[in-house]
């Protein structure tokens, strides 16, 4: 069997990348003797991967073997801040250097970046690889469960397109770079925008906090309570809570969520602002 080859991602690869991601993360969960999360709809992958391919074609790579996609890396660059959006390899070809090659291609897209962000799974190989990039390691926890007694704070409201300039201001203050139309992609994927006027914003979809940023911790905590209220009876998930995000712990515990070490770690380097108060996006960092 020929060795896999690495080439630029094409639009026709998007569904195959989705399939590789589902298999890779399912196998990772099984490796921890856990039940895999249900696979997300392919429509969401098409929005996410298609958006990144359009915005960051030089950061989008796949590995191919016998005409089949077996791995992918996606990297973003926003106003000089680089982030790794995805790195997946099919289980049967892992540990052979393919992930390292895909990461190298994604990393090269960030040459000249002033800031670096990676959100790592618990996979020991992933943690080792990102630590070797020279990034600072920040262990993280997640909060999970069905919220109890969560109410929408009166100062938080639903947002719309008119609030997008606020997201730019907050992002630049908190992470050193604006997401820009990444926010639109999150909303196109069914996310709901919540706004604390003049102080911050969040995006929540089906109970999962996809992104939250604010100028101050009080506004961030109010937005998080709003996200938990918006979850209703759904299972809520709040990820990437590091020691810099202690403000997020009280709202989660108040709503009856459990804190669990089942998410991984945040890796940071360079100029990424204070990175707080902030819950990053797995897709857009």
Backbone bond lengths (Angstrom), bond angles and torsions (degrees), N, CA, C in turn:
res aa  C-N    CA-C-N  psi(-1)  N-CA   C-N-CA  omega(-1)  CA-C   N-CA-C  phi
1 X - - - 1.463 - - 1.533 108.84 -
2 X 1.347 117.72 128.65 1.465 119.95 -178.49 1.520 111.71 -66.44
3 X 1.333 115.25 153.21 1.457 119.87 176.57 1.527 110.16 -68.03
4 X 1.343 117.25 150.74 1.463 119.49 176.82 1.525 110.78 -64.67
5 X 1.313 115.57 149.31 1.459 121.47 174.58 1.522 108.70 -116.66
6 X 1.323 115.92 149.50 1.459 122.01 -178.02 1.527 108.66 -106.21
7 X 1.321 116.39 133.76 1.461 122.07 -179.04 1.523 109.31 -146.50
8 X 1.335 118.31 166.54 1.474 120.33 177.01 1.525 111.95 -62.97
9 X 1.312 115.75 143.06 1.458 122.68 175.34 1.525 110.23 -64.77
10 X 1.323 115.84 140.48 1.455 122.59 174.63 1.523 109.42 -119.77
11 X 1.316 116.67 158.75 1.465 120.62 -178.49 1.527 111.64 -57.89
12 X 1.322 116.99 -33.02 1.462 120.24 -179.47 1.526 112.83 -71.03
13 X 1.337 117.91 -8.76 1.469 121.84 179.35 1.525 112.65 -90.14
14 X 1.317 118.62 -9.13 1.465 120.62 -167.78 1.525 112.16 -60.23
15 X 1.310 118.36 -45.61 1.463 119.53 -179.31 1.527 111.16 -64.91
16 X 1.328 116.85 -36.42 1.469 120.00 178.36 1.519 111.18 -66.56
17 X 1.327 117.30 -37.80 1.471 120.51 177.18 1.524 109.92 -63.52
18 X 1.320 116.77 -40.87 1.466 119.98 175.56 1.526 110.34 -56.39
19 X 1.328 117.03 -46.91 1.461 120.90 -178.63 1.521 111.72 -62.52
20 X 1.332 116.99 -41.76 1.463 120.58 178.31 1.529 110.09 -62.19
21 X 1.321 117.26 -41.74 1.461 121.44 -179.91 1.525 111.05 -62.15
22 X 1.320 116.51 -44.99 1.464 120.69 -179.98 1.528 110.31 -59.38
23 X 1.323 117.22 -47.80 1.464 121.58 -178.44 1.526 110.92 -65.04
24 X 1.335 117.09 -43.37 1.465 120.64 -176.66 1.521 111.73 -65.29
25 X 1.328 117.58 -45.33 1.464 119.73 -178.28 1.526 111.52 -74.38
26 X 1.325 117.33 -29.68 1.459 119.88 175.05 1.527 109.91 -64.51
27 X 1.336 116.34 -43.34 1.459 120.34 -179.92 1.528 110.90 -67.81
28 X 1.336 117.19 -35.97 1.464 120.12 177.30 1.524 110.67 -61.39
29 X 1.340 117.41 -44.08 1.465 120.56 178.38 1.523 110.94 -62.13
30 X 1.304 116.65 -42.15 1.465 119.70 179.29 1.520 111.37 -63.91
31 X 1.334 116.18 -33.15 1.458 119.79 177.53 1.514 112.53 -63.57
32 X 1.332 116.67 -24.70 1.470 121.48 176.09 1.525 111.52 -99.08
33 X 1.344 116.18 13.74 1.471 122.94 179.98 1.524 111.87 57.25
34 X 1.337 115.36 39.11 1.456 121.58 179.72 1.519 109.87 -116.25
35 X 1.322 115.44 156.20 1.450 120.23 174.76 1.522 108.94 -76.02
36 X 1.320 118.48 126.74 1.467 119.85 -179.33 1.527 111.44 -63.33
37 X 1.335 115.77 144.89 1.458 119.73 172.36 1.522 109.10 -66.24
38 X 1.337 117.16 149.80 1.470 118.88 175.78 1.523 110.72 -58.73
39 X 1.303 116.17 142.67 1.461 120.39 179.20 1.524 110.22 -65.61
40 X 1.322 116.52 138.68 1.447 120.47 176.79 1.517 110.88 -70.66
41 X 1.313 116.81 157.63 1.470 119.88 179.81 1.528 111.34 -61.17
42 X 1.312 115.34 142.18 1.464 118.91 179.43 1.521 110.99 -63.71
43 X 1.328 117.41 -25.74 1.472 120.33 178.81 1.521 110.93 -60.78
44 X 1.337 117.65 -36.12 1.466 120.25 179.05 1.524 110.76 -69.83
45 X 1.334 116.84 -38.29 1.468 119.59 176.36 1.523 110.72 -63.46
46 X 1.304 115.98 -37.72 1.468 118.84 179.51 1.516 111.07 -64.13
47 X 1.334 116.98 -37.80 1.470 119.61 177.21 1.515 110.06 -67.97
48 X 1.334 116.53 -49.94 1.470 120.89 -176.39 1.525 111.85 -62.80
49 X 1.332 116.32 -54.95 1.461 119.56 -175.36 1.519 110.75 -68.89
50 X 1.325 116.52 -38.76 1.457 119.16 178.10 1.518 112.15 -63.29
51 X 1.328 116.38 -39.15 1.467 120.20 177.91 1.523 110.77 -64.42
52 X 1.328 117.30 -45.25 1.462 120.09 -178.52 1.521 111.42 -69.28
53 X 1.314 117.14 -35.24 1.461 119.58 176.70 1.523 110.30 -63.49
54 X 1.332 117.14 -38.62 1.465 120.51 179.27 1.522 111.70 -71.77
55 X 1.340 117.18 -39.93 1.463 121.00 -176.80 1.519 113.10 -83.31
56 X 1.341 117.29 -35.19 1.469 121.92 -171.68 1.524 111.22 -133.89
57 X 1.327 118.18 58.21 1.471 119.04 -177.48 1.524 113.61 -60.07
58 X 1.336 117.35 -31.25 1.467 120.00 -179.23 1.525 112.02 -75.16
59 X 1.327 117.11 -10.28 1.459 120.52 177.87 1.514 113.29 -104.50
60 X 1.345 117.49 8.48 1.458 122.10 -174.40 1.524 110.41 -112.90
61 X 1.354 117.10 118.04 1.463 122.23 -174.29 1.525 110.66 -136.44
62 X 1.316 115.58 149.44 1.459 120.64 172.41 1.518 109.53 -130.33
63 X 1.333 114.60 155.12 1.464 122.02 170.31 1.525 107.28 -106.58
64 X 1.323 115.64 138.41 1.455 121.32 -174.67 1.526 109.45 -129.62
65 X 1.317 115.48 138.21 1.461 120.82 176.85 1.534 108.66 -137.32
66 X 1.317 116.67 124.91 1.469 121.12 -177.85 1.524 111.87 52.70
67 X 1.324 116.37 39.09 1.449 120.51 178.13 1.512 115.32 78.09
68 X 1.344 118.25 6.39 1.463 122.54 -177.81 1.529 109.39 -116.61
69 X 1.326 116.27 135.27 1.464 121.24 176.36 1.522 108.90 -71.96
70 X 1.338 115.98 125.65 1.462 120.70 -178.38 1.529 112.25 -122.26
71 X 1.328 117.95 -0.16 1.462 120.48 179.25 1.505 110.60 -167.92
72 X 1.339 115.84 162.70 1.463 120.57 -179.13 1.521 110.32 -157.73
73 X 1.325 115.94 145.29 1.467 121.39 167.85 1.518 108.12 -131.77
74 X 1.327 115.63 139.27 1.460 123.05 178.38 1.522 108.31 -129.67
75 X 1.311 117.45 126.88 1.458 122.17 177.44 1.518 109.88 -126.42
76 X 1.319 115.42 149.46 1.462 121.16 179.70 1.525 109.17 -119.74
77 X 1.322 115.25 154.29 1.461 121.34 172.39 1.520 107.22 -135.57
78 X 1.340 116.03 119.31 1.447 121.50 179.78 1.532 109.35 -128.35
79 X 1.318 115.70 111.81 1.463 122.01 176.39 1.525 111.77 50.97
80 X 1.332 115.86 42.46 1.455 121.37 176.69 1.514 115.56 87.36
81 X 1.330 117.77 0.39 1.468 121.76 177.83 1.526 108.43 -107.41
82 X 1.338 115.71 123.13 1.461 123.07 -178.21 1.517 109.29 -96.91
83 X 1.336 116.15 145.94 1.453 120.85 174.43 1.515 111.16 -145.47
84 X 1.320 116.76 148.25 1.459 122.58 176.58 1.519 108.38 -95.79
85 X 1.317 116.44 110.04 1.464 121.38 -177.30 1.524 112.66 -82.69
86 X 1.324 117.50 -33.40 1.467 119.88 -175.92 1.519 109.99 -159.35
87 X 1.325 115.71 138.78 1.465 122.41 169.81 1.518 106.77 -145.84
88 X 1.328 116.47 108.46 1.469 120.99 -178.09 1.526 109.58 -136.27
89 X 1.330 114.61 146.46 1.461 122.16 176.94 1.528 107.45 -140.47
90 X 1.310 116.67 137.93 1.464 119.31 177.71 1.527 110.36 -58.96
91 X 1.336 117.96 140.22 1.469 120.90 -174.25 1.520 114.30 -53.86
92 X 1.330 118.57 -37.99 1.464 120.33 -174.05 1.519 113.11 -71.20
93 X 1.330 118.47 -13.48 1.466 119.79 177.91 1.529 111.82 -118.07
94 X 1.328 116.63 14.46 1.459 120.08 176.65 1.527 110.99 -75.38
95 X 1.337 114.85 163.27 1.477 123.40 176.70 1.522 112.29 66.89
96 X 1.332 117.18 18.93 1.450 119.80 177.36 1.518 112.99 -114.30
97 X 1.316 117.56 10.58 1.451 121.79 178.42 1.515 114.45 96.66
98 X 1.334 116.90 -4.56 1.460 119.76 -178.22 1.523 111.74 -67.78
99 X 1.322 116.73 -42.48 1.458 119.84 177.37 1.513 111.60 -61.62
100 X 1.320 116.33 -38.34 1.462 120.73 178.45 1.530 110.94 -63.37
101 X 1.327 117.17 -39.82 1.461 120.81 179.27 1.530 111.08 -68.54
102 X 1.320 117.43 -41.89 1.460 120.51 177.65 1.522 111.08 -64.42
103 X 1.331 116.43 -39.91 1.465 119.98 178.16 1.520 110.42 -64.87
104 X 1.320 117.35 -38.60 1.464 120.44 179.47 1.528 110.91 -62.32
105 X 1.343 116.91 -39.48 1.467 119.83 178.63 1.525 110.19 -66.05
106 X 1.326 116.23 -43.79 1.468 119.73 178.83 1.521 110.80 -64.33
107 X 1.329 115.82 -41.46 1.474 120.94 -179.53 1.534 110.74 -63.74
108 X 1.309 117.56 -37.46 1.465 120.90 -179.14 1.523 111.16 -64.61
109 X 1.318 117.13 -28.81 1.464 120.66 176.96 1.530 110.54 -62.47
110 X 1.322 116.84 -24.04 1.452 120.93 -179.33 1.516 114.63 -94.21
111 X 1.317 118.15 10.43 1.463 119.50 177.70 1.529 109.43 -56.43
112 X 1.323 115.65 126.80 1.457 120.52 -178.57 1.513 113.93 90.30
113 X 1.319 118.10 -2.41 1.463 120.39 177.97 1.517 110.25 -65.00
114 X 1.323 115.95 153.09 1.469 120.36 177.04 1.524 112.21 -101.92
115 X 1.338 116.82 -8.59 1.459 121.10 178.53 1.518 110.30 -147.35
116 X 1.341 115.65 153.39 1.463 121.42 -173.43 1.522 109.41 -138.58
117 X 1.346 116.58 134.19 1.465 121.87 -179.80 1.521 109.31 -136.79
118 X 1.330 116.55 131.33 1.464 122.29 171.70 1.523 107.63 -137.60
119 X 1.324 116.42 133.48 1.461 121.90 171.55 1.520 106.72 -106.70
120 X 1.322 116.69 114.61 1.463 121.64 -170.78 1.514 111.61 -103.46
121 X 1.324 115.95 142.22 1.454 121.25 170.58 1.531 108.97 -72.84
122 X 1.329 115.50 -179.64 1.475 119.83 179.21 1.524 112.80 -80.60
123 X 1.299 117.78 -2.99 1.463 120.74 -179.84 1.528 109.51 -56.20
124 X 1.338 118.44 118.96 1.474 120.21 -177.85 1.521 112.87 -56.09
125 X 1.336 117.45 -32.95 1.455 120.10 179.34 1.520 110.92 -67.11
126 X 1.329 116.33 -38.95 1.460 120.01 178.48 1.523 110.39 -66.59
127 X 1.333 116.86 -45.01 1.462 120.28 179.86 1.526 110.77 -59.98
128 X 1.320 116.30 -41.61 1.469 120.10 179.02 1.528 111.06 -64.63
129 X 1.326 116.54 -42.83 1.464 120.08 -177.44 1.518 111.76 -63.84
130 X 1.328 117.03 -43.08 1.458 119.61 -177.12 1.519 111.40 -74.24
131 X 1.330 117.03 -33.56 1.464 119.24 175.25 1.527 110.39 -62.69
132 X 1.322 116.74 -35.00 1.471 120.80 -179.79 1.527 112.44 -71.70
133 X 1.325 117.27 -14.23 1.461 119.76 174.34 1.527 111.92 -74.55
134 X 1.324 115.81 -7.96 1.459 119.83 179.96 1.518 113.80 86.54
135 X 1.340 117.08 18.21 1.456 120.93 179.85 1.525 110.35 -88.61
136 X 1.325 115.59 154.32 1.469 120.86 178.74 1.525 109.75 -79.95
137 X 1.320 115.42 137.42 1.467 123.90 -172.35 1.526 110.56 -96.70
138 X 1.349 116.58 125.88 1.466 122.03 179.55 1.531 108.63 -128.84
139 X 1.347 118.11 98.56 1.470 119.55 178.50 1.526 110.74 -57.01
140 X 1.336 115.49 147.63 1.456 120.29 -176.23 1.522 111.06 -132.52
141 X 1.321 115.25 157.16 1.458 121.90 172.08 1.522 108.13 -121.76
142 X 1.321 114.22 165.98 1.459 121.26 173.92 1.520 108.20 -121.83
143 X 1.311 116.38 155.48 1.463 122.47 173.02 1.518 107.61 -115.29
144 X 1.335 116.31 131.42 1.460 121.00 -175.44 1.524 110.93 -138.42
145 X 1.321 116.17 149.38 1.458 121.18 175.90 1.518 111.86 144.11
146 X 1.325 115.60 177.44 1.462 120.68 177.33 1.520 108.45 -92.51
147 X 1.321 117.89 118.94 1.470 120.17 -176.59 1.529 112.13 -61.42
148 X 1.315 114.72 141.28 1.463 121.16 176.43 1.523 108.79 -120.00
149 X 1.307 116.62 128.53 1.460 121.26 174.99 1.510 114.62 69.33
150 X 1.333 117.88 19.62 1.464 120.49 -179.86 1.525 109.80 -80.15
151 X 1.316 116.29 128.87 1.464 121.76 -179.56 1.522 109.70 -124.03
152 X 1.321 116.28 144.95 1.458 120.62 178.62 1.526 109.80 -68.85
153 X 1.340 118.91 119.09 1.466 120.41 177.68 1.529 110.77 -59.59
154 X 1.320 117.98 142.24 1.467 119.61 -177.08 1.518 113.35 -63.09
155 X 1.328 117.69 -24.28 1.461 120.80 -178.35 1.529 112.51 -82.66
156 X 1.324 117.55 -7.14 1.472 122.03 179.92 1.523 108.96 -104.55
157 X 1.310 116.11 135.94 1.471 121.20 179.82 1.519 110.33 -135.38
158 X 1.315 115.14 167.16 1.455 120.97 173.65 1.524 109.30 -68.82
159 X 1.322 116.96 141.89 1.449 120.92 -179.67 1.510 112.00 -105.96
160 X 1.315 114.84 172.83 1.460 120.99 176.75 1.525 108.55 -150.64
161 X 1.330 115.79 -168.81 1.461 120.30 -175.23 1.520 112.74 -59.20
162 X 1.304 117.03 -28.06 1.465 120.23 179.65 1.522 112.23 -66.30
163 X 1.331 117.10 -16.15 1.469 120.81 -178.51 1.526 112.67 -94.65
164 X 1.311 118.36 -2.00 1.464 119.94 -178.09 1.537 112.97 -61.31
165 X 1.346 120.32 -35.40 1.471 118.21 175.90 1.529 112.90 -59.79
166 X 1.329 117.82 -31.16 1.465 119.97 176.84 1.524 110.13 -64.58
167 X 1.337 117.73 -39.26 1.467 119.36 -179.74 1.519 110.86 -62.17
168 X 1.318 117.25 -35.66 1.465 121.02 178.37 1.529 110.20 -63.70
169 X 1.326 116.93 -47.51 1.467 121.10 -178.88 1.525 111.17 -61.85
170 X 1.330 116.14 -45.83 1.461 119.60 -176.89 1.522 110.51 -67.52
171 X 1.326 116.97 -45.13 1.467 119.93 -179.85 1.527 111.76 -57.04
172 X 1.304 116.60 -45.47 1.466 119.18 -178.09 1.512 111.49 -64.65
173 X 1.326 117.88 -33.02 1.456 120.80 178.24 1.525 111.92 -74.48
174 X 1.327 116.98 -35.52 1.460 121.02 -170.95 1.529 112.42 -92.35
175 X 1.340 117.59 -41.59 1.473 120.39 -174.98 1.526 113.21 -121.97
176 X 1.325 117.03 5.36 1.453 120.36 175.20 1.506 115.51 80.80
177 X 1.338 118.69 1.56 1.456 121.97 -178.85 1.524 109.27 -162.42
178 X 1.319 115.92 143.56 1.461 121.01 178.37 1.518 110.89 -81.45
179 X 1.331 116.49 147.49 1.457 121.23 173.77 1.524 111.66 -75.28
180 X 1.320 117.15 -27.67 1.456 120.20 -178.43 1.513 111.59 63.45
181 X 1.336 117.28 -131.37 1.459 119.35 -175.52 1.526 113.88 -78.23
182 X 1.332 117.67 5.47 1.462 118.85 167.17 1.527 109.71 -60.59
183 X 1.332 116.73 -35.16 1.466 120.30 177.98 1.520 109.89 -62.10
184 X 1.315 116.57 -42.56 1.464 120.74 178.53 1.519 109.90 -60.98
185 X 1.337 117.76 -40.70 1.460 120.89 178.34 1.526 111.04 -62.27
186 X 1.328 117.38 -40.16 1.464 120.30 176.45 1.522 111.07 -61.59
187 X 1.319 116.70 -41.40 1.466 120.47 179.78 1.523 110.83 -70.65
188 X 1.327 117.07 -37.64 1.465 120.64 176.25 1.521 111.19 -61.54
189 X 1.333 116.30 -28.36 1.459 121.08 178.28 1.511 114.05 -84.41
190 X 1.326 117.23 12.05 1.456 121.08 176.41 1.515 114.86 98.19
191 X 1.336 118.45 7.02 1.451 120.75 178.32 1.516 112.08 -73.37
192 X 1.320 115.35 150.51 1.460 122.26 175.35 1.528 109.02 -106.63
193 X 1.315 116.22 130.79 1.457 121.90 179.52 1.518 109.47 -90.45
194 X 1.340 116.13 125.36 1.456 122.47 173.31 1.514 107.94 -112.40
195 X 1.336 116.26 142.89 1.461 120.97 -174.59 1.513 110.60 -132.76
196 X 1.309 115.44 134.44 1.470 122.92 165.58 1.525 103.76 -102.67
197 X 1.330 119.05 99.60 1.468 121.35 -168.94 1.533 113.16 -48.84
198 X 1.334 114.62 124.75 1.452 121.14 177.39 1.503 115.32 77.48
199 X 1.353 117.86 -4.34 1.463 118.64 -172.96 1.534 114.87 -128.62
200 X 1.330 118.41 -20.96 1.456 117.83 179.78 1.505 112.60 169.92
201 X 1.334 114.76 178.82 1.461 120.96 -178.81 1.524 109.89 -153.75
202 X 1.330 115.34 165.48 1.460 121.81 175.52 1.517 108.69 -149.36
203 X 1.331 115.30 156.06 1.462 121.75 172.33 1.523 107.36 -123.86
204 X 1.326 116.43 126.01 1.456 122.15 179.84 1.523 108.35 -127.68
205 X 1.326 116.02 139.81 1.458 120.52 177.35 1.517 109.47 -137.73
206 X 1.338 115.48 120.25 1.456 122.32 177.47 1.521 112.40 50.17
207 X 1.327 115.41 43.49 1.455 121.18 175.71 1.511 115.73 87.31
208 X 1.319 117.98 -8.06 1.470 121.83 -178.46 1.531 109.11 -100.64
209 X 1.325 116.53 125.83 1.464 120.84 176.69 1.523 107.55 -76.03
210 X 1.322 116.09 111.93 1.459 120.95 -176.33 1.516 113.11 -89.51
211 X 1.335 117.31 -22.57 1.468 121.53 -177.79 1.514 107.75 -172.38
212 X 1.327 117.02 139.33 1.463 121.03 176.77 1.520 108.34 -151.40
213 X 1.329 116.58 129.57 1.466 121.41 -179.94 1.522 108.58 -146.94
214 X 1.324 115.94 141.84 1.466 120.18 -178.88 1.522 110.05 -152.25
215 X 1.329 114.81 159.00 1.464 120.34 177.06 1.517 111.91 -73.20
216 X 1.336 117.79 -24.20 1.471 120.29 -176.45 1.519 109.64 -147.02
217 X 1.336 116.23 160.49 1.450 121.15 -174.86 1.526 112.82 -68.25
218 X 1.338 117.79 -32.88 1.450 119.94 178.17 1.515 111.60 -61.19
219 X 1.329 116.44 -45.33 1.462 120.19 177.83 1.522 110.71 -66.30
220 X 1.332 117.54 -38.75 1.460 120.73 179.68 1.523 110.75 -62.41
221 X 1.337 116.96 -43.55 1.462 120.23 179.71 1.522 111.19 -64.92
222 X 1.336 117.00 -39.46 1.466 120.04 177.60 1.526 110.74 -64.00
223 X 1.320 117.03 -41.60 1.462 120.64 178.18 1.529 111.36 -63.80
224 X 1.332 116.58 -39.56 1.456 119.32 179.05 1.531 110.29 -65.63
225 X 1.314 116.81 -40.86 1.472 119.18 175.75 1.530 110.02 -61.65
226 X 1.332 116.66 -37.74 1.450 119.83 176.30 1.514 112.41 -63.04
227 X 1.337 117.25 -40.24 1.463 121.02 177.53 1.524 111.15 -62.84
228 X 1.326 116.83 -41.60 1.458 120.41 -179.88 1.526 110.87 -68.31
229 X 1.332 116.26 -35.40 1.463 119.23 175.28 1.518 110.54 -66.32
230 X 1.330 116.78 -40.10 1.464 120.97 179.90 1.522 111.82 -66.08
231 X 1.335 117.15 -23.21 1.463 120.01 178.88 1.514 111.45 -65.60
232 X 1.330 117.39 -26.71 1.463 120.75 -179.36 1.514 111.07 61.34
233 X 1.328 115.90 -124.26 1.467 120.34 -179.39 1.529 112.37 -92.71
234 X 1.320 116.68 2.46 1.465 119.60 179.71 1.527 111.19 -72.19
235 X 1.318 114.76 160.16 1.466 121.23 170.86 1.528 107.44 -70.19
236 X 1.319 117.66 125.32 1.461 122.35 -178.00 1.525 110.31 -98.62
237 X 1.328 115.41 147.53 1.463 121.63 178.21 1.520 108.70 -136.46
238 X 1.327 115.82 128.83 1.468 122.76 175.07 1.525 106.10 -126.24
239 X 1.323 116.92 113.76 1.456 120.43 -174.57 1.529 112.15 -110.85
240 X 1.350 114.46 169.63 1.455 124.18 173.16 1.533 112.83 62.59
241 X 1.348 115.01 40.89 1.462 120.90 175.59 1.525 107.93 -87.48
242 X 1.308 117.23 101.73 1.467 122.38 177.33 1.524 109.06 -96.69
243 X 1.327 116.60 -179.45 1.466 120.36 179.40 1.522 111.76 -63.27
244 X 1.342 116.92 -21.98 1.466 120.19 177.86 1.521 112.25 -76.66
245 X 1.329 116.28 -10.17 1.464 120.57 -177.66 1.525 111.63 -114.21
246 X 1.332 117.06 40.54 1.463 120.29 179.80 1.525 112.54 -60.46
247 X 1.327 117.05 -25.29 1.455 121.37 177.99 1.529 111.99 -58.62
248 X 1.350 117.25 -23.06 1.459 121.29 -176.54 1.526 112.85 -81.95
249 X 1.325 117.22 -16.44 1.467 119.71 -173.35 1.526 111.39 -68.33
250 X 1.330 118.09 -49.17 1.466 120.69 -176.28 1.525 112.70 -59.06
251 X 1.344 120.53 -48.49 1.465 118.67 178.68 1.528 113.17 -58.86
252 X 1.336 117.27 -36.08 1.459 119.92 179.51 1.528 111.38 -68.01
253 X 1.326 116.16 -45.26 1.463 119.51 -179.24 1.522 111.23 -68.38
254 X 1.317 117.38 -37.43 1.469 120.74 177.59 1.533 110.88 -58.19
255 X 1.322 115.99 -34.82 1.462 120.59 -178.36 1.529 112.64 -88.03
256 X 1.332 117.12 4.47 1.456 120.68 175.71 1.507 115.20 82.64
257 X 1.340 117.93 15.01 1.462 120.43 178.59 1.530 110.02 -78.88
258 X 1.325 115.83 153.28 1.454 121.59 177.01 1.520 110.44 -96.62
259 X 1.336 116.37 139.33 1.456 121.09 173.34 1.526 108.62 -89.10
260 X 1.343 115.65 130.50 1.459 119.30 -174.48 1.524 110.43 -138.88
261 X 1.329 115.68 140.15 1.470 121.17 176.08 1.537 108.81 -87.60
262 X 1.304 116.53 67.29 1.462 119.02 -177.58 1.527 111.69 -132.44
263 X 1.347 116.79 27.43 1.453 118.27 -176.28 1.525 112.94 -116.91
264 X 1.304 119.56 -40.73 1.458 120.87 -179.02 1.507 112.17 128.10
265 X 1.331 117.11 -132.55 1.453 120.84 -175.29 1.523 110.42 -152.69
266 X 1.330 114.32 154.88 1.455 122.51 174.02 1.523 107.49 -101.45
267 X 1.320 116.49 129.66 1.461 122.74 176.43 1.525 108.48 -112.60
268 X 1.336 116.58 130.18 1.461 121.54 -176.81 1.526 110.18 -136.31
269 X 1.327 115.01 152.43 1.465 120.92 172.47 1.511 109.01 -160.22
270 X 1.339 115.23 153.65 1.448 120.38 175.32 1.518 113.29 75.95
271 X 1.317 115.13 -152.40 1.457 122.05 -174.98 1.519 110.19 -91.71
272 X 1.327 115.81 92.03 1.462 121.55 175.32 1.528 110.36 -120.49
273 X 1.332 115.90 27.14 1.451 119.81 -178.95 1.517 110.84 65.13
274 X 1.331 117.05 -167.46 1.470 119.73 178.69 1.518 112.85 -70.39
275 X 1.341 117.18 -17.79 1.460 123.65 -177.62 1.527 111.18 54.89
276 X 1.320 115.45 33.38 1.454 122.67 178.81 1.537 107.85 -166.67
277 X 1.339 116.23 146.41 1.458 127.19 -8.92 1.531 110.89 -73.41
278 X 1.326 114.58 124.78 1.459 118.62 -169.56 1.532 110.51 -159.41
279 X 1.328 115.72 131.23 1.461 122.49 168.78 1.522 106.31 -116.46
280 X 1.334 117.84 108.55 1.470 120.76 -170.45 1.519 112.42 -72.71
281 X 1.320 113.68 166.85 1.461 122.76 176.87 1.527 109.84 -92.52
282 X 1.318 116.94 129.18 1.448 119.78 177.12 1.519 111.93 -60.98
283 X 1.316 116.74 -34.42 1.459 120.60 -178.08 1.522 112.54 -84.09
284 X 1.323 117.15 -39.95 1.468 122.02 -171.31 1.525 113.38 -118.74
285 X 1.338 118.09 -0.21 1.455 126.03 173.61 1.537 113.70 54.31
